[in-house]
């Protein structure tokens, strides 16, 4: 079971997610693993990996008895570990339906075991280390052939069709009679999150970290007017220990820390929400729940489930045919923003290399990231090119225009 350690009496260095067994005792080697790797992972990624590893622990308990995985790791029992890993893989592979998440679960669990074994072996005698490294090499070669899901599975386009974007604009307008949320404060809260993810390309966690004064501005002498921007970073006013949310949002990587420009229209909408609809909570986060607590990851995800349930049938059919999905998630908006930005940069005369470098800066990807190129296919489809212009550029009054300075 995954629990969150967060208390004023617990040092911040010890706070965070912990795996415990059915007796409430920590899974020993996951604590060691977390101490070694957690600093390099975003909280959300750390939690996701721990949940995958928890599944391996549960399988080992059922197969060999309670605590068997920790025992096998501590004693470097490579035969027992091999039996556990092979049985776990087979249990995953034999599911009626397997997904990419199952492949990731397997890779994370196998990586956890091999990293722990390597750490322990290096602290032992050279002879033990040589034997273990030899056995690990054999296991790595064996399991490298294992794939939960075929590698050549076609990747579905994740950007939203124009019909879906159009409907989202219509029903999420705070003044719309079709808006599914009865409270005006909720309408504005969801609308601001929608704008930040679709137009600014923010991740869900980045949106939930923004402070109430997220919009910054200064006079730009070259432009002859004020220029607005958002700093994407950890909230300077709050620490993780002070954040009451169970799933604590965080910045994904060091490359995610960035400064991105916003249009005056976007800035006005965010400031209007902060001044008129956010209320006066005792925290500094921009998005505030109706109980005056920071908006949670789960609440934002649930809001988009409600939104998805209001999509017209014909829109859902096109959404499914183009993306393989029947619902809209927060991250789909970031994918859509990526397609729009890349198309716009190319339309403005940038070469593909220049455009991809600008994409990395805007979306917080590393120089080595291949993420920008994943959207190139959509950009070069004629149908999409016209759709984005119509859906984004012609609707300034309702914030349906991508800011021209980009």
Residue pairs with C-beta under 8 A, 6 or more apart in sequence:
1 19
1 20
1 21
1 22
1 54
2 17
2 18
2 19
2 20
2 47
2 50
2 51
2 54
3 17
3 18
3 20
4 16
4 17
4 18
4 246
4 248
5 14
5 15
5 16
5 17
5 18
6 15
6 16
6 240
6 241
6 243
7 15
7 241
8 241
10 241
12 239
12 240
12 241
15 240
15 241
16 34
16 38
16 43
16 46
16 240
17 34
17 43
17 46
17 47
17 50
18 26
18 30
18 31
18 34
19 26
19 27
19 30
19 31
19 50
19 53
19 54
19 57
20 26
20 27
21 27
21 57
21 61
21 66
21 67
22 66
27 54
27 57
27 69
27 70
28 70
28 74
29 69
29 70
29 73
29 74
29 116
30 50
30 53
30 57
30 112
32 116
32 119
33 53
33 112
33 115
33 116
34 46
34 50
36 115
36 119
37 46
38 46
41 49
42 205
42 250
42 251
42 252
42 253
43 240
43 247
43 248
43 249
43 250
44 205
44 247
44 249
44 250
44 252
44 297
45 252
47 247
49 108
49 112
52 104
52 105
52 108
52 109
53 108
53 109
53 112
55 88
55 105
55 109
56 69
56 84
56 88
56 109
56 112
56 113
57 69
59 84
59 87
59 88
59 91
60 68
60 69
60 72
60 84
60 88
61 67
61 68
61 69
63 83
63 84
63 87
64 72
64 80
64 83
64 84
68 80
68 84
69 84
71 77
72 80
72 81
72 84
73 81
73 113
73 116
73 117
73 120
74 120
76 117
76 120
76 121
76 124
76 128
76 132
78 117
78 132
78 135
78 136
78 139
81 113
81 117
82 139
85 109
85 110
85 113
85 139
85 143
88 106
88 109
89 106
89 143
89 146
89 148
92 98
92 102
92 105
92 106
92 148
93 146
93 148
95 102
98 148
98 149
99 149
100 149
100 153
102 148
102 149
103 147
103 148
103 149
105 148
106 146
106 148
110 143
114 136
114 139
114 140
117 132
117 136
118 132
118 133
118 136
121 128
121 129
121 132
121 133
122 129
155 374
156 323
156 324
156 325
157 322
157 323
157 377
157 378
158 323
158 332
158 335
159 323
159 332
159 335
159 336
159 338
159 339
159 375
159 378
159 384
160 168
160 319
160 323
160 328
160 332
160 333
160 335
160 336
161 315
161 318
161 319
161 322
161 323
161 387
162 384
162 387
162 388
162 390
162 391
163 314
163 315
163 318
163 319
164 311
164 315
164 318
164 319
164 328
165 198
165 336
165 391
165 392
166 391
167 311
167 312
167 315
168 194
168 198
168 307
168 328
169 391
169 395
169 398
169 400
170 176
170 178
171 178
171 179
171 180
171 307
171 310
172 179
172 187
172 190
172 191
172 194
172 307
173 179
173 191
173 398
174 184
174 187
174 188
174 191
178 310
179 187
180 306
180 307
180 309
180 310
181 187
181 190
181 303
181 306
183 290
184 277
185 277
185 278
185 279
185 290
186 290
186 303
188 272
188 273
188 276
188 277
189 273
189 277
189 278
189 287
189 288
189 289
189 295
190 300
190 303
190 307
191 269
191 273
192 269
192 270
192 273
192 286
192 287
193 207
193 287
193 295
193 300
193 303
193 330
194 333
195 266
195 269
195 270
195 399
196 202
196 207
196 210
196 270
197 203
197 204
197 207
197 330
197 331
197 333
197 334
197 337
198 333
198 334
198 336
198 337
199 262
199 263
199 266
199 337
199 399
199 402
199 403
200 230
200 260
200 262
200 266
200 337
201 260
201 334
201 337
201 338
201 341
201 362
201 363
202 210
202 232
202 334
203 252
203 256
203 331
203 334
203 364
204 249
204 297
204 300
204 301
204 330
204 331
205 249
205 250
205 251
205 252
205 297
206 232
206 249
206 251
206 256
207 286
207 287
207 300
207 330
208 245
208 249
208 285
208 287
208 294
208 295
208 296
208 297
208 300
209 233
209 234
209 235
209 249
209 250
209 251
209 285
210 230
210 235
210 285
210 286
210 287
211 235
211 236
211 237
211 284
211 285
211 286
212 274
212 278
212 284
212 285
212 286
213 274
214 230
214 231
214 270
214 286
215 228
215 229
215 230
215 262
215 267
215 270
215 271
216 228
216 229
216 230
216 231
217 226
217 227
217 228
217 229
217 267
218 226
218 227
219 225
219 226
219 227
220 226
220 227
226 264
227 261
228 261
228 262
228 263
228 264
228 266
228 267
229 259
229 260
229 261
229 262
230 259
230 260
230 262
231 258
231 259
232 251
232 256
232 257
232 258
232 259
232 260
232 364
233 251
233 257
234 250
234 251
235 284
235 285
237 284
238 283
238 284
238 285
240 248
240 250
242 283
243 294
244 293
244 294
245 293
245 294
245 296
245 297
246 296
246 298
247 296
247 297
247 298
249 297
251 257
252 364
253 364
253 366
255 360
255 364
255 365
255 366
255 369
256 364
257 364
258 361
258 362
258 364
260 362
261 403
261 405
261 406
262 270
262 403
263 401
263 403
263 404
263 405
265 396
265 399
265 401
265 403
266 399
266 403
269 399
270 286
273 286
274 286
278 286
278 287
278 288
279 288
279 292
281 288
281 292
281 293
281 294
282 292
283 293
283 294
285 294
285 295
287 294
287 295
287 300
288 294
288 295
289 295
289 296
289 299
300 330
301 329
301 330
304 327
304 328
304 329
304 330
305 327
307 328
308 326
308 327
308 328
311 319
311 328
316 326
319 325
319 326
319 328
320 326
323 332
325 332
334 363
335 375
338 359
338 363
338 371
338 372
338 375
339 375
339 378
339 379
339 384
339 388
340 388
340 392
340 402
341 359
341 362
341 363
341 402
341 406
342 355
342 356
342 359
342 372
342 375
342 376
342 379
343 379
343 384
343 385
343 388
344 388
344 402
344 406
345 354
345 355
345 358
345 359
346 352
346 355
346 379
350 358
352 376
355 372
356 372
356 373
357 367
359 365
359 372
360 366
360 367
360 369
360 372
362 406
363 371
363 372
365 371
365 372
378 384
379 385
391 400
392 400
392 401
392 402
393 401
393 402
394 400
394 401
395 401
